[in-house]
Amino acid sequence: MNFANSLAVGIREIWSHKFRSFLTMLGVILGVASLLSTFALTDGMAKASREYMTQMGGVERVNVIAQEVPQEQLLLADTSRGRTVEDAELIQRAAKHVSLVTPWYTQFVPLVRKSERLRAYIYGVWPDYVPINRHTVEFGRNITQTDLDEGRAVCVIGTRVIEQLWPEKPNAKPLGETLTINGKPFKIIGIFQLYENEDNRIARLKGKKPVLTTRKGKSYNPYTTKNTAVIIPLTTFYYEYRAANIVGVVDQGPIPKLDGLTIQATDPEHVQDAIDEVSSLLTQTHRGVDDFTFDTRQELAESIEKTAHNTRLTGGLIAGISLIVGGIGITNIMLASITERIREIGVRRAVGAKSGHIFTQILVESTVVGIIGGVLGLVAALGMTHLIKFTTDGASLPVIQTASVALSFGFAVLIGVLSGIYPAWTASRIAPIEALRYG
């Protein structure tokens, strides 16, 4: 008997006992559905995390942050001026593995336009701030070196700022209009694009409500910080808010220390090289005082991948239990089927079928059960993921990848093959005469 005939006989046998065959496949169906659903949910969470990290600058973005001076350097602490614009200029000139750099100041201030009022963080920055933080100026322009040199009162704002301050004008684009920032008038020269994840973008284009992420039981938008961004030239910020430090009635003088210093490595592979270069340069300008350190995204990226891997592995093991149970069910049913068909096996052996033919026939039947169960499991998983998309209130929607489908289906087929080996071996060893006597 060739493989095609064995396959036809196997399908006919399954079809003749439809309900029993379905119950046999149920364990495989549930196992495959659970496995693929776990992979889809894990991939969805990992995709959302990677997307968010990319939108916030990626692994190439590194913050130079202040830290407490070590105990042994306390007497030298006053010799360092901390992070300054001079540090940023030195990094820009001398660090070969740094492609972009921006010093920045920030302050939480009132924004006023006519009778509308909003409190938000504004940032005094260099032009590199925009590409480092993966901002996109959709309308107008970014701040320029000329704006810095001349200390111009100009700003670039996010879409949520416009929504709050121009409520009477849906989709307003107030380029050229004036916005009062902490009592000072600023001209709007640019508008950032609306930042949102892919699921929300698709929902918005379809006219649906955005999918909100929940944190501690409350809804929030992880891109709020970018959508409420307001940037002005660093020099303008310094002149307006840092050039004087009045304590009581006495001017303590300007504050040269930066609130932040951010760099971007030339590529992800040279992040550590960039850190080493910047560390060496700042050690010189800070007179050997170890009052700075680096905040990288590398650990976050590794954490995302590790979490996704561990979740996938744990979910896979749990789903694997269902597949094993399904495999045991296939084995039991195949053994029962052999008992029912023992006389048929005897007849086939009597007319010339070899033990290998019998082995192949039973193995093909169990494999077909695994294949059909795997297909139904994939359909069930597809239905589950669609149900999750319609009912979930999270932004990390399931993502079904081809590799996950292939792996889940492959496990179903493997279970079908392995489950049929023992019954097939048992059937192939039945003596023809004993089989003909049976019943």
Helices and strands as residue ranges (DSSP letters): H 3-16, H 18-55, E 61-66, G 71-79, H 85-94, E 98-113, E 116-125, H 129-132, E 137-140, H 145-150, E 154-157, H 159-165, E 178-181, E 184-192, H 198-205, E 213-215, E 218-220, H 224-227, E 230-233, H 234-237, I 238-242, E 246-247, E 250-251, E 260-265, G 268-270, H 271-285, E 292-295, H 298-340, H 342-350, H 355-391, H 402-428, H 432-437
